[in-house]
Amino acid sequence: MRGCASQVWLVSEPGDGPDPVLNFRGDSDAHIVRGLVAIVLSIYSGKRASEIAKLDALDTFKGIGMI
């Protein structure tokens, strides 16, 4: 992203089968971004691919008062 000085590392660990459970791990070198990564991971990690496809992160962010 232009102008962003933070780095983010993201690892995906897909499960097996036609609708696998996907697990994600992530980190950042910046504290605020690390917190944002943690929120995104809590939304998506540990869910089946079909569940993730139906999720709307913006709705979740609105629900917790972030936007």
All heavy atoms as TSV, in Angstrom:
chain	resi	resn	atom	element	x	y	z
A	1	MET	N	N	0.839	-1.165	0.000
A	1	MET	CA	C	0.000	0.000	0.000
A	1	MET	C	C	0.890	1.236	0.000
A	1	MET	O	O	1.816	1.333	0.805
A	1	MET	CB	C	-0.913	-0.025	1.235
A	1	MET	CG	C	-1.823	1.162	1.299
A	1	MET	SD	S	-2.969	1.091	2.685
A	1	MET	CE	C	-4.068	-0.166	2.133
A	2	ARG	N	N	0.631	2.155	-0.857
A	2	ARG	CA	C	1.440	3.356	-1.002
A	2	ARG	C	C	1.450	4.165	0.305
A	2	ARG	O	O	0.413	4.431	0.896
A	2	ARG	CB	C	0.875	4.221	-2.117
A	2	ARG	CG	C	1.626	5.511	-2.299
A	2	ARG	CD	C	1.043	6.313	-3.394
A	2	ARG	NE	N	2.019	6.318	-4.467
A	2	ARG	CZ	C	1.806	6.787	-5.655
A	2	ARG	NH1	N	0.634	7.261	-5.974
A	2	ARG	NH2	N	2.747	6.770	-6.561
A	3	GLY	N	N	2.648	4.495	0.767
A	3	GLY	CA	C	2.803	5.317	1.953
A	3	GLY	C	C	2.782	4.560	3.263
A	3	GLY	O	O	3.039	5.123	4.308
A	4	CYS	N	N	2.460	3.291	3.230
A	4	CYS	CA	C	2.403	2.499	4.463
A	4	CYS	C	C	3.806	2.005	4.794
A	4	CYS	O	O	4.506	1.462	3.951
A	4	CYS	CB	C	1.457	1.315	4.293
A	4	CYS	SG	S	1.236	0.379	5.820
A	5	ALA	N	N	4.199	2.215	6.046
A	5	ALA	CA	C	5.533	1.792	6.459
A	5	ALA	C	C	5.507	0.492	7.253
A	5	ALA	O	O	6.552	-0.038	7.592
A	5	ALA	CB	C	6.177	2.891	7.301
A	6	SER	N	N	4.335	-0.019	7.563
A	6	SER	CA	C	4.212	-1.243	8.349
A	6	SER	C	C	4.276	-2.464	7.449
A	6	SER	O	O	3.828	-2.438	6.313
A	6	SER	CB	C	2.880	-1.268	9.099
A	6	SER	OG	O	2.783	-0.172	9.952
A	7	GLN	N	N	4.810	-3.530	8.009
A	7	GLN	CA	C	4.835	-4.797	7.288
A	7	GLN	C	C	3.895	-5.767	7.986
A	7	GLN	O	O	3.742	-5.736	9.203
A	7	GLN	CB	C	6.241	-5.372	7.274
A	7	GLN	CG	C	7.202	-4.519	6.478
A	7	GLN	CD	C	8.547	-5.193	6.342
A	7	GLN	OE1	O	8.667	-6.415	6.394
A	7	GLN	NE2	N	9.580	-4.401	6.157
A	8	VAL	N	N	3.279	-6.630	7.198
A	8	VAL	CA	C	2.392	-7.666	7.720
A	8	VAL	C	C	2.819	-8.991	7.116
A	8	VAL	O	O	3.109	-9.077	5.921
A	8	VAL	CB	C	0.910	-7.379	7.371
A	8	VAL	CG1	C	0.025	-8.558	7.759
A	8	VAL	CG2	C	0.440	-6.111	8.037
A	9	TRP	N	N	2.870	-10.012	7.967
A	9	TRP	CA	C	3.161	-11.360	7.521
A	9	TRP	C	C	1.920	-12.197	7.754
A	9	TRP	O	O	1.317	-12.151	8.830
A	9	TRP	CB	C	4.345	-11.938	8.295
A	9	TRP	CG	C	5.588	-11.143	8.077
A	9	TRP	CD1	C	6.500	-11.302	7.064
A	9	TRP	CD2	C	6.054	-10.046	8.862
A	9	TRP	NE1	N	7.502	-10.365	7.185
A	9	TRP	CE2	C	7.253	-9.575	8.290
A	9	TRP	CE3	C	5.585	-9.392	10.002
A	9	TRP	CZ2	C	7.979	-8.524	8.801
A	9	TRP	CZ3	C	6.301	-8.335	10.509
A	9	TRP	CH2	C	7.493	-7.912	9.909
A	10	LEU	N	N	1.524	-12.956	6.753
A	10	LEU	CA	C	0.317	-13.765	6.833
A	10	LEU	C	C	0.624	-15.159	6.303
A	10	LEU	O	O	1.228	-15.307	5.237
A	10	LEU	CB	C	-0.809	-13.138	6.011
A	10	LEU	CG	C	-2.148	-13.843	5.995
A	10	LEU	CD1	C	-2.759	-13.855	7.395
A	10	LEU	CD2	C	-3.083	-13.184	5.012
A	11	VAL	N	N	0.205	-16.168	7.065
A	11	VAL	CA	C	0.383	-17.568	6.676
A	11	VAL	C	C	-0.989	-18.222	6.680
A	11	VAL	O	O	-1.752	-18.080	7.645
A	11	VAL	CB	C	1.314	-18.308	7.662
A	11	VAL	CG1	C	1.415	-19.783	7.313
A	11	VAL	CG2	C	2.681	-17.655	7.691
A	12	SER	N	N	-1.312	-18.914	5.603
A	12	SER	CA	C	-2.571	-19.659	5.554
A	12	SER	C	C	-2.266	-21.149	5.653
A	12	SER	O	O	-1.281	-21.635	5.110
A	12	SER	CB	C	-3.332	-19.351	4.262
A	12	SER	OG	O	-2.573	-19.752	3.153
A	13	GLU	N	N	-3.141	-21.835	6.378
A	13	GLU	CA	C	-2.993	-23.279	6.559
A	13	GLU	C	C	-4.319	-23.942	6.196
A	13	GLU	O	O	-5.199	-24.098	7.040
A	13	GLU	CB	C	-2.626	-23.575	8.008
A	13	GLU	CG	C	-1.316	-22.935	8.426
A	13	GLU	CD	C	-1.076	-22.951	9.924
A	13	GLU	OE1	O	-2.050	-23.116	10.702
A	13	GLU	OE2	O	0.076	-22.785	10.314
A	14	PRO	N	N	-4.486	-24.302	4.921
A	14	PRO	CA	C	-5.754	-24.899	4.495
A	14	PRO	C	C	-5.883	-26.329	4.979
A	14	PRO	O	O	-4.903	-27.054	5.087
A	14	PRO	CB	C	-5.680	-24.841	2.971
A	14	PRO	CG	C	-4.217	-24.853	2.671
A	14	PRO	CD	C	-3.552	-24.142	3.817
A	15	GLY	N	N	-7.107	-26.699	5.269
A	15	GLY	CA	C	-7.399	-28.080	5.640
A	15	GLY	C	C	-7.667	-28.911	4.403
A	15	GLY	O	O	-7.411	-28.485	3.277
A	16	ASP	N	N	-8.202	-30.076	4.615
A	16	ASP	CA	C	-8.477	-31.010	3.524
A	16	ASP	C	C	-9.956	-31.031	3.184
A	16	ASP	O	O	-10.799	-30.626	3.971
A	16	ASP	CB	C	-8.043	-32.425	3.918
A	16	ASP	CG	C	-6.546	-32.533	4.114
A	16	ASP	OD1	O	-5.799	-31.841	3.391
A	16	ASP	OD2	O	-6.124	-33.303	4.995
A	17	GLY	N	N	-10.249	-31.539	2.011
A	17	GLY	CA	C	-11.623	-31.764	1.598
A	17	GLY	C	C	-12.197	-30.636	0.778
A	17	GLY	O	O	-11.557	-29.617	0.545
A	18	PRO	N	N	-13.433	-30.827	0.331
A	18	PRO	CA	C	-14.064	-29.851	-0.555
A	18	PRO	C	C	-14.460	-28.546	0.145
A	18	PRO	O	O	-14.615	-27.520	-0.501
A	18	PRO	CB	C	-15.303	-30.585	-1.073
A	18	PRO	CG	C	-15.597	-31.603	-0.028
A	18	PRO	CD	C	-14.278	-31.993	0.555
A	19	ASP	N	N	-14.611	-28.569	1.472
A	19	ASP	CA	C	-14.960	-27.365	2.236
A	19	ASP	C	C	-14.067	-27.317	3.477
A	19	ASP	O	O	-14.526	-27.499	4.605
A	19	ASP	CB	C	-16.446	-27.397	2.623
A	19	ASP	CG	C	-16.926	-26.072	3.194
A	19	ASP	OD1	O	-16.255	-25.043	2.990
A	19	ASP	OD2	O	-17.974	-26.075	3.855
A	20	PRO	N	N	-12.768	-27.073	3.259
A	20	PRO	CA	C	-11.816	-27.191	4.360
A	20	PRO	C	C	-11.952	-26.071	5.391
A	20	PRO	O	O	-12.420	-24.980	5.091
A	20	PRO	CB	C	-10.464	-27.090	3.648
A	20	PRO	CG	C	-10.745	-26.238	2.460
A	20	PRO	CD	C	-12.137	-26.635	2.025
A	21	VAL	N	N	-11.521	-26.384	6.602
A	21	VAL	CA	C	-11.356	-25.355	7.623
A	21	VAL	C	C	-10.032	-24.672	7.318
A	21	VAL	O	O	-9.006	-25.324	7.124
A	21	VAL	CB	C	-11.341	-25.971	9.039
A	21	VAL	CG1	C	-10.979	-24.931	10.075
A	21	VAL	CG2	C	-12.687	-26.600	9.355
A	22	LEU	N	N	-10.052	-23.344	7.257
A	22	LEU	CA	C	-8.853	-22.576	6.955
A	22	LEU	C	C	-8.365	-21.903	8.238
A	22	LEU	O	O	-9.151	-21.310	8.982
A	22	LEU	CB	C	-9.151	-21.517	5.902
A	22	LEU	CG	C	-9.708	-22.048	4.585
A	22	LEU	CD1	C	-10.102	-20.894	3.677
A	22	LEU	CD2	C	-8.686	-22.918	3.897
A	23	ASN	N	N	-7.088	-22.015	8.483
A	23	ASN	CA	C	-6.478	-21.356	9.628
A	23	ASN	C	C	-5.449	-20.360	9.119
A	23	ASN	O	O	-4.735	-20.620	8.143
A	23	ASN	CB	C	-5.814	-22.378	10.556
A	23	ASN	CG	C	-6.838	-23.214	11.268
A	23	ASN	OD1	O	-7.619	-22.704	12.059
A	23	ASN	ND2	N	-6.864	-24.502	10.981
A	24	PHE	N	N	-5.404	-19.225	9.773
A	24	PHE	CA	C	-4.489	-18.163	9.393
A	24	PHE	C	C	-3.693	-17.730	10.610
A	24	PHE	O	O	-4.200	-17.710	11.729
A	24	PHE	CB	C	-5.251	-16.950	8.844
A	24	PHE	CG	C	-6.092	-17.264	7.641
A	24	PHE	CD1	C	-7.438	-17.554	7.773
A	24	PHE	CD2	C	-5.537	-17.277	6.370
A	24	PHE	CE1	C	-8.223	-17.835	6.672
A	24	PHE	CE2	C	-6.311	-17.574	5.263
A	24	PHE	CZ	C	-7.657	-17.845	5.409
A	25	ARG	N	N	-2.446	-17.359	10.373
A	25	ARG	CA	C	-1.603	-16.741	11.395
A	25	ARG	C	C	-1.037	-15.477	10.788
A	25	ARG	O	O	-0.773	-15.416	9.586
A	25	ARG	CB	C	-0.453	-17.668	11.795
A	25	ARG	CG	C	-0.914	-18.914	12.529
A	25	ARG	CD	C	0.240	-19.800	12.968
A	25	ARG	NE	N	0.864	-20.438	11.797
A	25	ARG	CZ	C	2.150	-20.418	11.516
A	25	ARG	NH1	N	3.009	-19.777	12.295
A	25	ARG	NH2	N	2.620	-21.027	10.445
A	26	GLY	N	N	-0.860	-14.467	11.601
A	26	GLY	CA	C	-0.322	-13.226	11.072
A	26	GLY	C	C	0.354	-12.408	12.147
A	26	GLY	O	O	0.131	-12.606	13.344
A	27	ASP	N	N	1.178	-11.484	11.708
A	27	ASP	CA	C	1.886	-10.596	12.616
A	27	ASP	C	C	2.254	-9.325	11.865
A	27	ASP	O	O	2.175	-9.273	10.631
A	27	ASP	CB	C	3.138	-11.278	13.151
A	27	ASP	CG	C	3.668	-10.644	14.431
A	27	ASP	OD1	O	3.035	-9.691	14.940
A	27	ASP	OD2	O	4.706	-11.097	14.924
A	28	SER	N	N	2.630	-8.318	12.606
A	28	SER	CA	C	3.070	-7.060	12.012
A	28	SER	C	C	4.171	-6.476	12.877
A	28	SER	O	O	4.280	-6.788	14.068
A	28	SER	CB	C	1.904	-6.065	11.929
A	28	SER	OG	O	2.367	-4.812	11.456
A	29	ASP	N	N	4.944	-5.596	12.285
A	29	ASP	CA	C	5.983	-4.915	13.042
A	29	ASP	C	C	5.461	-3.654	13.734
A	29	ASP	O	O	6.183	-3.008	14.465
A	29	ASP	CB	C	7.175	-4.582	12.146
A	29	ASP	CG	C	6.821	-3.676	10.985
A	29	ASP	OD1	O	5.615	-3.460	10.721
A	29	ASP	OD2	O	7.751	-3.188	10.307
A	30	ALA	N	N	4.194	-3.321	13.540
A	30	ALA	CA	C	3.596	-2.133	14.154
A	30	ALA	C	C	2.457	-2.565	15.083
A	30	ALA	O	O	1.645	-3.424	14.723
A	30	ALA	CB	C	3.058	-1.200	13.078
A	31	HIS	N	N	2.394	-1.987	16.267
A	31	HIS	CA	C	1.416	-2.404	17.271
A	31	HIS	C	C	-0.028	-2.228	16.809
A	31	HIS	O	O	-0.855	-3.128	16.988
A	31	HIS	CB	C	1.632	-1.643	18.579
A	31	HIS	CG	C	2.915	-1.988	19.256
A	31	HIS	ND1	N	3.140	-3.220	19.819
A	31	HIS	CD2	C	4.045	-1.273	19.434
A	31	HIS	CE1	C	4.361	-3.252	20.326
A	31	HIS	NE2	N	4.933	-2.079	20.111
A	32	ILE	N	N	-0.359	-1.103	16.234
A	32	ILE	CA	C	-1.745	-0.872	15.809
A	32	ILE	C	C	-2.124	-1.834	14.691
A	32	ILE	O	O	-3.204	-2.440	14.708
A	32	ILE	CB	C	-1.960	0.593	15.384
A	32	ILE	CG1	C	-1.852	1.490	16.618
A	32	ILE	CG2	C	-3.314	0.769	14.700
A	32	ILE	CD1	C	-1.899	2.978	16.326
A	33	VAL	N	N	-1.238	-1.991	13.734
A	33	VAL	CA	C	-1.509	-2.914	12.632
A	33	VAL	C	C	-1.597	-4.342	13.154
A	33	VAL	O	O	-2.448	-5.121	12.711
A	33	VAL	CB	C	-0.443	-2.782	11.522
A	33	VAL	CG1	C	-0.660	-3.804	10.424
A	33	VAL	CG2	C	-0.456	-1.368	10.950
A	34	ARG	N	N	-0.779	-4.685	14.128
A	34	ARG	CA	C	-0.848	-6.016	14.734
A	34	ARG	C	C	-2.235	-6.254	15.333
A	34	ARG	O	O	-2.800	-7.335	15.215
A	34	ARG	CB	C	0.215	-6.171	15.808
A	34	ARG	CG	C	0.269	-7.570	16.418
A	34	ARG	CD	C	1.381	-7.702	17.426
A	34	ARG	NE	N	2.660	-7.629	16.731
A	34	ARG	CZ	C	3.766	-7.113	17.258
A	34	ARG	NH1	N	3.753	-6.615	18.475
A	34	ARG	NH2	N	4.874	-7.089	16.562
A	35	GLY	N	N	-2.792	-5.238	15.955
A	35	GLY	CA	C	-4.149	-5.351	16.495
A	35	GLY	C	C	-5.184	-5.539	15.414
A	35	GLY	O	O	-6.117	-6.346	15.555
A	36	LEU	N	N	-5.044	-4.804	14.316
A	36	LEU	CA	C	-5.973	-4.963	13.186
A	36	LEU	C	C	-5.867	-6.354	12.580
A	36	LEU	O	O	-6.875	-6.969	12.231
A	36	LEU	CB	C	-5.704	-3.889	12.128
A	36	LEU	CG	C	-5.994	-2.456	12.562
A	36	LEU	CD1	C	-5.483	-1.474	11.508
A	36	LEU	CD2	C	-7.470	-2.254	12.821
A	37	VAL	N	N	-4.649	-6.856	12.472
A	37	VAL	CA	C	-4.444	-8.213	11.960
A	37	VAL	C	C	-5.125	-9.223	12.883
A	37	VAL	O	O	-5.791	-10.148	12.418
A	37	VAL	CB	C	-2.934	-8.529	11.815
A	37	VAL	CG1	C	-2.692	-10.014	11.577
A	37	VAL	CG2	C	-2.322	-7.710	10.690
A	38	ALA	N	N	-5.002	-9.032	14.187
A	38	ALA	CA	C	-5.637	-9.941	15.144
A	38	ALA	C	C	-7.155	-9.953	14.974
A	38	ALA	O	O	-7.788	-11.012	15.057
A	38	ALA	CB	C	-5.263	-9.549	16.573
A	39	ILE	N	N	-7.742	-8.782	14.728
A	39	ILE	CA	C	-9.191	-8.711	14.520
A	39	ILE	C	C	-9.578	-9.476	13.255
A	39	ILE	O	O	-10.521	-10.268	13.262
A	39	ILE	CB	C	-9.665	-7.251	14.450
A	39	ILE	CG1	C	-9.519	-6.598	15.826
A	39	ILE	CG2	C	-11.111	-7.166	13.959
A	39	ILE	CD1	C	-9.698	-5.097	15.815
A	40	VAL	N	N	-8.850	-9.254	12.181
A	40	VAL	CA	C	-9.158	-9.943	10.913
A	40	VAL	C	C	-8.989	-11.453	11.073
A	40	VAL	O	O	-9.823	-12.236	10.600
A	40	VAL	CB	C	-8.284	-9.391	9.767
A	40	VAL	CG1	C	-8.427	-10.238	8.516
A	40	VAL	CG2	C	-8.642	-7.942	9.481
A	41	LEU	N	N	-7.932	-11.877	11.776
A	41	LEU	CA	C	-7.733	-13.309	11.987
A	41	LEU	C	C	-8.866	-13.905	12.812
A	41	LEU	O	O	-9.307	-15.030	12.545
A	41	LEU	CB	C	-6.390	-13.563	12.677
A	41	LEU	CG	C	-5.142	-13.237	11.864
A	41	LEU	CD1	C	-3.895	-13.487	12.693
A	41	LEU	CD2	C	-5.097	-14.010	10.567
A	42	SER	N	N	-9.356	-13.163	13.790
A	42	SER	CA	C	-10.450	-13.688	14.613
A	42	SER	C	C	-11.741	-13.822	13.805
A	42	SER	O	O	-12.591	-14.654	14.118
A	42	SER	CB	C	-10.675	-12.818	15.844
A	42	SER	OG	O	-11.244	-11.580	15.499
A	43	ILE	N	N	-11.889	-13.013	12.779
A	43	ILE	CA	C	-13.072	-13.097	11.915
A	43	ILE	C	C	-13.001	-14.317	10.999
A	43	ILE	O	O	-13.990	-15.031	10.828
A	43	ILE	CB	C	-13.219	-11.817	11.055
A	43	ILE	CG1	C	-13.501	-10.606	11.944
A	43	ILE	CG2	C	-14.318	-11.987	10.005
A	43	ILE	CD1	C	-13.409	-9.274	11.208
A	44	TYR	N	N	-11.834	-14.574	10.425
A	44	TYR	CA	C	-11.721	-15.570	9.368
A	44	TYR	C	C	-11.109	-16.911	9.772
A	44	TYR	O	O	-11.489	-17.944	9.228
A	44	TYR	CB	C	-10.907	-15.005	8.201
A	44	TYR	CG	C	-11.621	-13.905	7.473
A	44	TYR	CD1	C	-11.289	-12.572	7.663
A	44	TYR	CD2	C	-12.656	-14.199	6.598
A	44	TYR	CE1	C	-11.966	-11.560	6.989
A	44	TYR	CE2	C	-13.332	-13.200	5.919
A	44	TYR	CZ	C	-12.974	-11.879	6.123
A	44	TYR	OH	O	-13.648	-10.887	5.461
A	45	SER	N	N	-10.147	-16.923	10.676
A	45	SER	CA	C	-9.413	-18.147	10.973
A	45	SER	C	C	-10.275	-19.165	11.712
A	45	SER	O	O	-11.089	-18.817	12.566
A	45	SER	CB	C	-8.168	-17.823	11.809
A	45	SER	OG	O	-7.323	-18.953	11.892
A	46	GLY	N	N	-10.097	-20.432	11.347
A	46	GLY	CA	C	-10.813	-21.512	12.002
A	46	GLY	C	C	-12.203	-21.768	11.445
A	46	GLY	O	O	-12.961	-22.545	12.002
A	47	LYS	N	N	-12.515	-21.125	10.340
A	47	LYS	CA	C	-13.831	-21.301	9.718
A	47	LYS	C	C	-13.691	-22.085	8.410
A	47	LYS	O	O	-12.639	-22.113	7.788
A	47	LYS	CB	C	-14.458	-19.940	9.447
A	47	LYS	CG	C	-14.814	-19.202	10.731
A	47	LYS	CD	C	-15.609	-17.970	10.417
A	47	LYS	CE	C	-16.163	-17.315	11.650
A	47	LYS	NZ	N	-15.246	-17.087	12.726
A	48	ARG	N	N	-14.787	-22.682	8.007
A	48	ARG	CA	C	-14.804	-23.397	6.731
A	48	ARG	C	C	-14.775	-22.383	5.584
A	48	ARG	O	O	-15.233	-21.255	5.727
A	48	ARG	CB	C	-16.047	-24.269	6.623
A	48	ARG	CG	C	-16.072	-25.361	7.661
A	48	ARG	CD	C	-16.945	-26.522	7.218
A	48	ARG	NE	N	-16.735	-27.649	8.115
A	48	ARG	CZ	C	-15.750	-28.543	7.984
A	48	ARG	NH1	N	-14.913	-28.437	6.990
A	48	ARG	NH2	N	-15.619	-29.527	8.838
A	49	ALA	N	N	-14.249	-22.817	4.467
A	49	ALA	CA	C	-14.150	-21.946	3.287
A	49	ALA	C	C	-15.513	-21.382	2.901
A	49	ALA	O	O	-15.633	-20.205	2.556
A	49	ALA	CB	C	-13.535	-22.712	2.122
A	50	SER	N	N	-16.550	-22.211	2.989
A	50	SER	CA	C	-17.898	-21.752	2.631
A	50	SER	C	C	-18.394	-20.669	3.587
A	50	SER	O	O	-19.102	-19.743	3.176
A	50	SER	CB	C	-18.876	-22.921	2.608
A	50	SER	OG	O	-18.950	-23.536	3.883
A	51	GLU	N	N	-18.027	-20.749	4.866
A	51	GLU	CA	C	-18.403	-19.706	5.831
A	51	GLU	C	C	-17.679	-18.402	5.527
A	51	GLU	O	O	-18.268	-17.325	5.583
A	51	GLU	CB	C	-18.054	-20.138	7.256
A	51	GLU	CG	C	-18.834	-21.301	7.800
A	51	GLU	CD	C	-18.315	-21.678	9.171
A	51	GLU	OE1	O	-18.800	-21.091	10.155
A	51	GLU	OE2	O	-17.423	-22.545	9.248
A	52	ILE	N	N	-16.397	-18.520	5.220
A	52	ILE	CA	C	-15.585	-17.337	4.929
A	52	ILE	C	C	-16.132	-16.608	3.712
A	52	ILE	O	O	-16.203	-15.380	3.691
A	52	ILE	CB	C	-14.104	-17.732	4.730
A	52	ILE	CG1	C	-13.518	-18.209	6.060
A	52	ILE	CG2	C	-13.299	-16.577	4.159
A	52	ILE	CD1	C	-12.134	-18.810	5.952
A	53	ALA	N	N	-16.546	-17.368	2.703
A	53	ALA	CA	C	-17.076	-16.757	1.486
A	53	ALA	C	C	-18.330	-15.937	1.761
A	53	ALA	O	O	-18.613	-14.968	1.046
A	53	ALA	CB	C	-17.368	-17.834	0.441
A	54	LYS	N	N	-19.066	-16.270	2.812
A	54	LYS	CA	C	-20.302	-15.560	3.148
A	54	LYS	C	C	-20.078	-14.375	4.095
A	54	LYS	O	O	-20.990	-13.576	4.293
A	54	LYS	CB	C	-21.293	-16.522	3.801
A	54	LYS	CG	C	-21.766	-17.613	2.889
A	54	LYS	CD	C	-22.651	-18.591	3.628
A	54	LYS	CE	C	-22.992	-19.794	2.772
A	54	LYS	NZ	N	-23.748	-20.801	3.523
A	55	LEU	N	N	-18.902	-14.277	4.689
A	55	LEU	CA	C	-18.636	-13.220	5.666
A	55	LEU	C	C	-18.411	-11.871	4.994
A	55	LEU	O	O	-17.882	-11.798	3.886
A	55	LEU	CB	C	-17.403	-13.564	6.500
A	55	LEU	CG	C	-17.550	-14.696	7.493
A	55	LEU	CD1	C	-16.201	-14.987	8.141
A	55	LEU	CD2	C	-18.576	-14.342	8.552
A	56	ASP	N	N	-18.802	-10.832	5.698
A	56	ASP	CA	C	-18.543	-9.461	5.255
A	56	ASP	C	C	-17.791	-8.760	6.378
A	56	ASP	O	O	-18.377	-8.402	7.404
A	56	ASP	CB	C	-19.856	-8.739	4.953
A	56	ASP	CG	C	-19.650	-7.355	4.375
A	56	ASP	OD1	O	-18.546	-6.787	4.542
A	56	ASP	OD2	O	-20.591	-6.841	3.752
A	57	ALA	N	N	-16.483	-8.604	6.216
A	57	ALA	CA	C	-15.651	-8.003	7.260
A	57	ALA	C	C	-16.108	-6.586	7.588
A	57	ALA	O	O	-16.060	-6.172	8.749
A	57	ALA	CB	C	-14.181	-8.007	6.840
A	58	LEU	N	N	-16.574	-5.836	6.597
A	58	LEU	CA	C	-17.035	-4.473	6.864
A	58	LEU	C	C	-18.232	-4.468	7.810
A	58	LEU	O	O	-18.322	-3.619	8.702
A	58	LEU	CB	C	-17.371	-3.747	5.560
A	58	LEU	CG	C	-16.186	-3.422	4.666
A	58	LEU	CD1	C	-16.658	-2.726	3.398
A	58	LEU	CD2	C	-15.172	-2.557	5.384
A	59	ASP	N	N	-19.141	-5.422	7.651
A	59	ASP	CA	C	-20.261	-5.537	8.584
A	59	ASP	C	C	-19.764	-5.820	9.997
A	59	ASP	O	O	-20.282	-5.283	10.971
A	59	ASP	CB	C	-21.231	-6.638	8.153
A	59	ASP	CG	C	-22.141	-6.222	7.021
A	59	ASP	OD1	O	-22.247	-5.004	6.750
A	59	ASP	OD2	O	-22.737	-7.108	6.384
A	60	THR	N	N	-18.759	-6.688	10.106
A	60	THR	CA	C	-18.193	-6.993	11.417
A	60	THR	C	C	-17.539	-5.755	12.019
A	60	THR	O	O	-17.733	-5.451	13.197
A	60	THR	CB	C	-17.165	-8.135	11.312
A	60	THR	OG1	O	-17.812	-9.280	10.748
A	60	THR	CG2	C	-16.596	-8.492	12.667
A	61	PHE	N	N	-16.774	-5.016	11.219
A	61	PHE	CA	C	-16.129	-3.794	11.714
A	61	PHE	C	C	-17.173	-2.776	12.158
A	61	PHE	O	O	-17.008	-2.111	13.179
A	61	PHE	CB	C	-15.224	-3.185	10.654
A	61	PHE	CG	C	-13.979	-3.972	10.375
A	61	PHE	CD1	C	-13.384	-3.912	9.127
A	61	PHE	CD2	C	-13.382	-4.774	11.339
A	61	PHE	CE1	C	-12.222	-4.629	8.854
A	61	PHE	CE2	C	-12.232	-5.493	11.077
A	61	PHE	CZ	C	-11.652	-5.415	9.827
A	62	LYS	N	N	-18.260	-2.661	11.415
A	62	LYS	CA	C	-19.346	-1.764	11.819
A	62	LYS	C	C	-19.954	-2.219	13.137
A	62	LYS	O	O	-20.244	-1.411	14.010
A	62	LYS	CB	C	-20.428	-1.703	10.738
A	62	LYS	CG	C	-20.013	-0.939	9.509
A	62	LYS	CD	C	-21.097	-1.012	8.434
A	62	LYS	CE	C	-20.599	-0.400	7.142
A	62	LYS	NZ	N	-21.553	-0.595	6.039
A	63	GLY	N	N	-20.131	-3.527	13.284
A	63	GLY	CA	C	-20.738	-4.088	14.482
A	63	GLY	C	C	-19.920	-3.843	15.737
A	63	GLY	O	O	-20.485	-3.744	16.836
A	64	ILE	N	N	-18.609	-3.728	15.603
A	64	ILE	CA	C	-17.764	-3.474	16.774
A	64	ILE	C	C	-17.355	-2.006	16.868
A	64	ILE	O	O	-16.525	-1.638	17.691
A	64	ILE	CB	C	-16.530	-4.393	16.811
A	64	ILE	CG1	C	-15.628	-4.191	15.601
A	64	ILE	CG2	C	-16.945	-5.839	16.932
A	64	ILE	CD1	C	-14.333	-4.991	15.650
A	65	GLY	N	N	-17.967	-1.175	16.027
A	65	GLY	CA	C	-17.754	0.265	16.118
A	65	GLY	C	C	-16.464	0.798	15.516
A	65	GLY	O	O	-16.035	1.903	15.836
A	66	MET	N	N	-15.858	0.034	14.617
A	66	MET	CA	C	-14.607	0.492	13.997
A	66	MET	C	C	-14.837	1.404	12.810
A	66	MET	O	O	-13.949	2.168	12.452
A	66	MET	CB	C	-13.734	-0.697	13.603
A	66	MET	CG	C	-13.164	-1.433	14.793
A	66	MET	SD	S	-11.952	-2.653	14.319
A	66	MET	CE	C	-10.624	-1.615	13.697
A	67	ILE	N	N	-16.008	1.304	12.170
A	67	ILE	CA	C	-16.308	2.203	11.052
A	67	ILE	C	C	-17.763	2.646	11.170
A	67	ILE	O	O	-18.553	2.091	11.864
A	67	ILE	CB	C	-16.058	1.575	9.681
A	67	ILE	CG1	C	-16.809	0.258	9.501
A	67	ILE	CG2	C	-14.590	1.379	9.467
A	67	ILE	CD1	C	-16.701	-0.294	8.092
